Amino acid sequence: MKMNDMVLISVDDHISEPPDMYQQHLTGAELASAPTLKVADNGTTFWEYQGLKMPSVGLNAVVGRPMEEYGMEPTSFEQLRKGCYDKDARIDDMNVNGIAASLNFGSFPGFDGGRFHKVPDKNLSLIHMRGYNDWHVDEWCGSHPGRFIPCALLPTWDMKATVEEIKRLTKKGCTAVSLNENPTVQGLPSIHNAYWEPMWQAIVENDMKICLHIGAGNPAPHASMETPIEAWITTMPMSIATGAADWLNLEALHRYPQLRIALSEGGIGWIPYFLERADFSHSRHKFWTHSTFGDTKPSEIFAKHFLNCFIDDAFGLKNLDALNEDMVSYECDYPHSDSLWPEVPEYLFKTVQHLTDKQIDKITHLNAMKFFNFDMFKHNKREDLTVGALRAKAAADGVDVTPKSSGGAKPLAEGEVERPVTSGDLMKMFSHHSKAA
């Protein structure tokens, strides 16, 4: 297979929500009380909802900048590439990157909808989370059929409303929801509690898939405020291992064999040892832990239930035989700093040279299509979705990928002597940004 013949689906990208996202989906008092984008006196843009101010408009949405500015947090939409928040511009940026289809997580509400959990009026939260889902499914994804995989949010503070929303979303054609891998941080029962039983049943009955994105429930810890920030960045994907182990021991997996979970932005290189360790631990400790695995190895449960998603993982792909190759999918992470936009095909192709064409097709798009029940070829011909075809269209449309300096909050003070940026520097930057809002 040649690079330009690949067909790529990204199962993890992100949206910086536009300020008018509720305009077509709510009216009257419901619209008036919806989350609102505001501008502080110093020009910083922030979302306000039920008295809570949320300063981030992009969550490290630095795509299209010089790499020297990757540590600068955008503070306004003017500092974002248009593809971050505009659905049509996003298609242009997907085309120039050779990406046929994309699943997107939100920014304003958090990957898991956590900000709807934090505000006091949950009746309003339910209304506005549903409005958010309508915007995401009908407007963002519906604008370009076959190019976006819908991924919605659930009001898990209310189990009856959660089940109703799963059914409502299914009727819209949505097949994925994003959850917090550790709901106890939201004040909810653990996933091992009977509280979740109605949701497991509804998820399976409606053929819905669960996405667990890194950073929501068990974020990578900072070793110290003096630790260079690269230490934290290094551990970010692997931080999901705690959640993966927790979900791997979920008893509901044995009662609901159709339950499927994606470990979004988790990477794959660490997983072979993780599975080896899980099997070893079970073989040594099952005699007193009374675990629910029975005669099945943890690695066998993992291979059946968990989709493993990677950005750039040559080691993981070299060891694909230690994974279930039918449950591995590519992700781009646009517009965050780990994204290899607009050179995804070049980077990815280098790491799949040892794989067969069939294996390449699986990890680049077929596995994602099957997992999310997403038939993109229903809307577009395969030959029109290859890397080569999409880039040819982007070239004809004049899509510009020239890096542009955009500004934003900086981790080091103006004029400060250059030195390794620390965790403390980054925390201070976000603290100042929050106070400005």
Summary of the structure (lengths in Angstrom):
residues: 437
radius of gyration: 21.3
end to end distance: 50.5
largest distance: 65.0
contacts: 1445
relative contact order: 0.17
helix: 45%
strand: 12%
